[in-house]
Amino acid sequence: MNGTLIFGLAAMAAVTLLSAEKDLTSATPGKVIAPPPMPRRPIAPSTNAVPGETVSLEDGGVKFTLFIPRGWNAAAAKETSVTIHFHTVAWFVIQEHARRGAKEPLICFQLGEGSTVYREPFEDTARFGRVVRIIESELKKHGASSSLQIAAVDVSSFSAGYGAVRELIKSPESFKSIRRIVLLDSMYAGYAETNAVSSVRRPLPEQIDVWVPFARAAMEGQKTFVFTHSAVPTGKYASSAECADALLKALGVSRVPVERGSCAAASDPEFPLRSRADAGNLHIWGYGGEDAQAHLTHVRHMADVWTALDK
């Protein structure tokens, strides 16, 4: 897919980022958030372990990792938030959690390749509740108050991990518990069948519409939803950029082109911010790059996206 068509013609970029932010924030509530730069970033396991405790857990054969940062004040906490991430090796997610400066517990699901391995476990709508109870129980074993409850859940995913997140937001129970969602180049869909009148391919509506209620709740300030995407073409299924376009169309929200060099995120030579759509607490940010590194750079800046929100 041609990235220029996705992100708008260069001539439209005469609208500056500053004026775009003014227009968007005057129309909807919410804070103006600066999308982070996403330069190429090499990663490797740290030679020094992140301070905290790591526990391997499972629910009905579905394995996950719990990380309890040393700075988490277990004894004093009667309520806590947790972050759950889907589809990245645990050591890296833990490092990014620490780089972000997060103190709450972290849960990481690394279930394999492809969205199916994330979708199928969470088709069991009771699994989310069981996982929450398992985590609460484990935290109590590690010094938390006997009355501790998980009051809010932040969720992030990379690439195929969206398969789990999409199932979670279908369930009223997990929808209610989830406070923030961050999708890191992590929304895809099948294509709807074309007809004789139009050969233009579009993502399956039912695989886009499922995101609309959470996105609208974010627009209204009840939730937060961030979706960063690349311009990587996918061919046999709808790319993250195509899904972003379809979601924005369903919401009636427009993209704003971002002029090259107009901000730090738009200045990277390889993966610059090219467009943004912000409405309330909904943020969809389109970055350049059409290769594997363009895809990977999103998860490699996980901490930076969360830090932008945490500010």
Secondary structure as a PSIPRED ss2 file (coil, helix, strand):
# PSIPRED VFORMAT (PSIPRED V4.0)

   1 M C   1.000  0.000  0.000
   2 N C   1.000  0.000  0.000
   3 G H   0.000  1.000  0.000
   4 T H   0.000  1.000  0.000
   5 L H   0.000  1.000  0.000
   6 I H   0.000  1.000  0.000
   7 F H   0.000  1.000  0.000
   8 G C   1.000  0.000  0.000
   9 L C   1.000  0.000  0.000
  10 A H   0.000  1.000  0.000
  11 A H   0.000  1.000  0.000
  12 M H   0.000  1.000  0.000
  13 A H   0.000  1.000  0.000
  14 A H   0.000  1.000  0.000
  15 V C   1.000  0.000  0.000
  16 T C   1.000  0.000  0.000
  17 L H   0.000  1.000  0.000
  18 L H   0.000  1.000  0.000
  19 S H   0.000  1.000  0.000
  20 A H   0.000  1.000  0.000
  21 E H   0.000  1.000  0.000
  22 K H   0.000  1.000  0.000
  23 D H   0.000  1.000  0.000
  24 L H   0.000  1.000  0.000
  25 T H   0.000  1.000  0.000
  26 S H   0.000  1.000  0.000
  27 A H   0.000  1.000  0.000
  28 T C   1.000  0.000  0.000
  29 P C   1.000  0.000  0.000
  30 G C   1.000  0.000  0.000
  31 K C   1.000  0.000  0.000
  32 V C   1.000  0.000  0.000
  33 I C   1.000  0.000  0.000
  34 A C   1.000  0.000  0.000
  35 P C   1.000  0.000  0.000
  36 P C   1.000  0.000  0.000
  37 P C   1.000  0.000  0.000
  38 M C   1.000  0.000  0.000
  39 P C   1.000  0.000  0.000
  40 R C   1.000  0.000  0.000
  41 R C   1.000  0.000  0.000
  42 P C   1.000  0.000  0.000
  43 I C   1.000  0.000  0.000
  44 A C   1.000  0.000  0.000
  45 P C   1.000  0.000  0.000
  46 S C   1.000  0.000  0.000
  47 T C   1.000  0.000  0.000
  48 N C   1.000  0.000  0.000
  49 A C   1.000  0.000  0.000
  50 V C   1.000  0.000  0.000
  51 P C   1.000  0.000  0.000
  52 G E   0.000  0.000  1.000
  53 E E   0.000  0.000  1.000
  54 T E   0.000  0.000  1.000
  55 V E   0.000  0.000  1.000
  56 S E   0.000  0.000  1.000
  57 L E   0.000  0.000  1.000
  58 E E   0.000  0.000  1.000
  59 D E   0.000  0.000  1.000
  60 G C   1.000  0.000  0.000
  61 G C   1.000  0.000  0.000
  62 V E   0.000  0.000  1.000
  63 K E   0.000  0.000  1.000
  64 F E   0.000  0.000  1.000
  65 T E   0.000  0.000  1.000
  66 L E   0.000  0.000  1.000
  67 F E   0.000  0.000  1.000
  68 I E   0.000  0.000  1.000
  69 P E   0.000  0.000  1.000
  70 R C   1.000  0.000  0.000
  71 G C   1.000  0.000  0.000
  72 W C   1.000  0.000  0.000
  73 N C   1.000  0.000  0.000
  74 A C   1.000  0.000  0.000
  75 A C   1.000  0.000  0.000
  76 A C   1.000  0.000  0.000
  77 A C   1.000  0.000  0.000
  78 K C   1.000  0.000  0.000
  79 E E   0.000  0.000  1.000
  80 T E   0.000  0.000  1.000
  81 S E   0.000  0.000  1.000
  82 V E   0.000  0.000  1.000
  83 T E   0.000  0.000  1.000
  84 I E   0.000  0.000  1.000
  85 H E   0.000  0.000  1.000
  86 F E   0.000  0.000  1.000
  87 H C   1.000  0.000  0.000
  88 T C   1.000  0.000  0.000
  89 V C   1.000  0.000  0.000
  90 A H   0.000  1.000  0.000
  91 W H   0.000  1.000  0.000
  92 F H   0.000  1.000  0.000
  93 V H   0.000  1.000  0.000
  94 I H   0.000  1.000  0.000
  95 Q H   0.000  1.000  0.000
  96 E H   0.000  1.000  0.000
  97 H H   0.000  1.000  0.000
  98 A H   0.000  1.000  0.000
  99 R H   0.000  1.000  0.000
 100 R H   0.000  1.000  0.000
 101 G C   1.000  0.000  0.000
 102 A C   1.000  0.000  0.000
 103 K C   1.000  0.000  0.000
 104 E C   1.000  0.000  0.000
 105 P C   1.000  0.000  0.000
 106 L E   0.000  0.000  1.000
 107 I E   0.000  0.000  1.000
 108 C E   0.000  0.000  1.000
 109 F E   0.000  0.000  1.000
 110 Q C   1.000  0.000  0.000
 111 L C   1.000  0.000  0.000
 112 G C   1.000  0.000  0.000
 113 E C   1.000  0.000  0.000
 114 G C   1.000  0.000  0.000
 115 S C   1.000  0.000  0.000
 116 T H   0.000  1.000  0.000
 117 V H   0.000  1.000  0.000
 118 Y H   0.000  1.000  0.000
 119 R H   0.000  1.000  0.000
 120 E H   0.000  1.000  0.000
 121 P H   0.000  1.000  0.000
 122 F H   0.000  1.000  0.000
 123 E H   0.000  1.000  0.000
 124 D C   1.000  0.000  0.000
 125 T C   1.000  0.000  0.000
 126 A C   1.000  0.000  0.000
 127 R H   0.000  1.000  0.000
 128 F H   0.000  1.000  0.000
 129 G H   0.000  1.000  0.000
 130 R H   0.000  1.000  0.000
 131 V H   0.000  1.000  0.000
 132 V H   0.000  1.000  0.000
 133 R H   0.000  1.000  0.000
 134 I H   0.000  1.000  0.000
 135 I H   0.000  1.000  0.000
 136 E H   0.000  1.000  0.000
 137 S H   0.000  1.000  0.000
 138 E H   0.000  1.000  0.000
 139 L H   0.000  1.000  0.000
 140 K H   0.000  1.000  0.000
 141 K H   0.000  1.000  0.000
 142 H C   1.000  0.000  0.000
 143 G C   1.000  0.000  0.000
 144 A C   1.000  0.000  0.000
 145 S C   1.000  0.000  0.000
 146 S C   1.000  0.000  0.000
 147 S C   1.000  0.000  0.000
 148 L C   1.000  0.000  0.000
 149 Q E   0.000  0.000  1.000
 150 I E   0.000  0.000  1.000
 151 A E   0.000  0.000  1.000
 152 A E   0.000  0.000  1.000
 153 V E   0.000  0.000  1.000
 154 D E   0.000  0.000  1.000
 155 V E   0.000  0.000  1.000
 156 S E   0.000  0.000  1.000
 157 S E   0.000  0.000  1.000
 158 F E   0.000  0.000  1.000
 159 S H   0.000  1.000  0.000
 160 A H   0.000  1.000  0.000
 161 G H   0.000  1.000  0.000
 162 Y H   0.000  1.000  0.000
 163 G H   0.000  1.000  0.000
 164 A H   0.000  1.000  0.000
 165 V H   0.000  1.000  0.000
 166 R H   0.000  1.000  0.000
 167 E H   0.000  1.000  0.000
 168 L H   0.000  1.000  0.000
 169 I C   1.000  0.000  0.000
 170 K C   1.000  0.000  0.000
 171 S C   1.000  0.000  0.000
 172 P H   0.000  1.000  0.000
 173 E H   0.000  1.000  0.000
 174 S H   0.000  1.000  0.000
 175 F H   0.000  1.000  0.000
 176 K H   0.000  1.000  0.000
 177 S H   0.000  1.000  0.000
 178 I E   0.000  0.000  1.000
 179 R E   0.000  0.000  1.000
 180 R E   0.000  0.000  1.000
 181 I E   0.000  0.000  1.000
 182 V E   0.000  0.000  1.000
 183 L E   0.000  0.000  1.000
 184 L E   0.000  0.000  1.000
 185 D C   1.000  0.000  0.000
 186 S C   1.000  0.000  0.000
 187 M C   1.000  0.000  0.000
 188 Y C   1.000  0.000  0.000
 189 A E   0.000  0.000  1.000
 190 G C   1.000  0.000  0.000
 191 Y E   0.000  0.000  1.000
 192 A C   1.000  0.000  0.000
 193 E C   1.000  0.000  0.000
 194 T C   1.000  0.000  0.000
 195 N C   1.000  0.000  0.000
 196 A C   1.000  0.000  0.000
 197 V C   1.000  0.000  0.000
 198 S C   1.000  0.000  0.000
 199 S C   1.000  0.000  0.000
 200 V C   1.000  0.000  0.000
 201 R C   1.000  0.000  0.000
 202 R C   1.000  0.000  0.000
 203 P E   0.000  0.000  1.000
 204 L C   1.000  0.000  0.000
 205 P H   0.000  1.000  0.000
 206 E H   0.000  1.000  0.000
 207 Q H   0.000  1.000  0.000
 208 I H   0.000  1.000  0.000
 209 D H   0.000  1.000  0.000
 210 V C   1.000  0.000  0.000
 211 W C   1.000  0.000  0.000
 212 V H   0.000  1.000  0.000
 213 P H   0.000  1.000  0.000
 214 F H   0.000  1.000  0.000
 215 A H   0.000  1.000  0.000
 216 R H   0.000  1.000  0.000
 217 A H   0.000  1.000  0.000
 218 A H   0.000  1.000  0.000
 219 M H   0.000  1.000  0.000
 220 E C   1.000  0.000  0.000
 221 G C   1.000  0.000  0.000
 222 Q C   1.000  0.000  0.000
 223 K C   1.000  0.000  0.000
 224 T E   0.000  0.000  1.000
 225 F E   0.000  0.000  1.000
 226 V E   0.000  0.000  1.000
 227 F E   0.000  0.000  1.000
 228 T E   0.000  0.000  1.000
 229 H E   0.000  0.000  1.000
 230 S C   1.000  0.000  0.000
 231 A C   1.000  0.000  0.000
 232 V C   1.000  0.000  0.000
 233 P C   1.000  0.000  0.000
 234 T C   1.000  0.000  0.000
 235 G C   1.000  0.000  0.000
 236 K C   1.000  0.000  0.000
 237 Y C   1.000  0.000  0.000
 238 A E   0.000  0.000  1.000
 239 S C   1.000  0.000  0.000
 240 S H   0.000  1.000  0.000
 241 A H   0.000  1.000  0.000
 242 E H   0.000  1.000  0.000
 243 C H   0.000  1.000  0.000
 244 A H   0.000  1.000  0.000
 245 D H   0.000  1.000  0.000
 246 A H   0.000  1.000  0.000
 247 L H   0.000  1.000  0.000
 248 L H   0.000  1.000  0.000
 249 K H   0.000  1.000  0.000
 250 A H   0.000  1.000  0.000
 251 L H   0.000  1.000  0.000
 252 G C   1.000  0.000  0.000
 253 V C   1.000  0.000  0.000
 254 S C   1.000  0.000  0.000
 255 R C   1.000  0.000  0.000
 256 V E   0.000  0.000  1.000
 257 P E   0.000  0.000  1.000
 258 V C   1.000  0.000  0.000
 259 E C   1.000  0.000  0.000
 260 R C   1.000  0.000  0.000
 261 G C   1.000  0.000  0.000
 262 S C   1.000  0.000  0.000
 263 C C   1.000  0.000  0.000
 264 A H   0.000  1.000  0.000
 265 A H   0.000  1.000  0.000
 266 A H   0.000  1.000  0.000
 267 S C   1.000  0.000  0.000
 268 D C   1.000  0.000  0.000
 269 P C   1.000  0.000  0.000
 270 E C   1.000  0.000  0.000
 271 F C   1.000  0.000  0.000
 272 P C   1.000  0.000  0.000
 273 L E   0.000  0.000  1.000
 274 R E   0.000  0.000  1.000
 275 S E   0.000  0.000  1.000
 276 R E   0.000  0.000  1.000
 277 A E   0.000  0.000  1.000
 278 D E   0.000  0.000  1.000
 279 A E   0.000  0.000  1.000
 280 G C   1.000  0.000  0.000
 281 N C   1.000  0.000  0.000
 282 L E   0.000  0.000  1.000
 283 H E   0.000  0.000  1.000
 284 I E   0.000  0.000  1.000
 285 W E   0.000  0.000  1.000
 286 G E   0.000  0.000  1.000
 287 Y E   0.000  0.000  1.000
 288 G C   1.000  0.000  0.000
 289 G C   1.000  0.000  0.000
 290 E C   1.000  0.000  0.000
 291 D C   1.000  0.000  0.000
 292 A H   0.000  1.000  0.000
 293 Q H   0.000  1.000  0.000
 294 A H   0.000  1.000  0.000
 295 H H   0.000  1.000  0.000
 296 L H   0.000  1.000  0.000
 297 T H   0.000  1.000  0.000
 298 H H   0.000  1.000  0.000
 299 V H   0.000  1.000  0.000
 300 R C   1.000  0.000  0.000
 301 H C   1.000  0.000  0.000
 302 M H   0.000  1.000  0.000
 303 A H   0.000  1.000  0.000
 304 D H   0.000  1.000  0.000
 305 V H   0.000  1.000  0.000
 306 W H   0.000  1.000  0.000
 307 T H   0.000  1.000  0.000
 308 A H   0.000  1.000  0.000
 309 L H   0.000  1.000  0.000
 310 D H   0.000  1.000  0.000
 311 K C   1.000  0.000  0.000
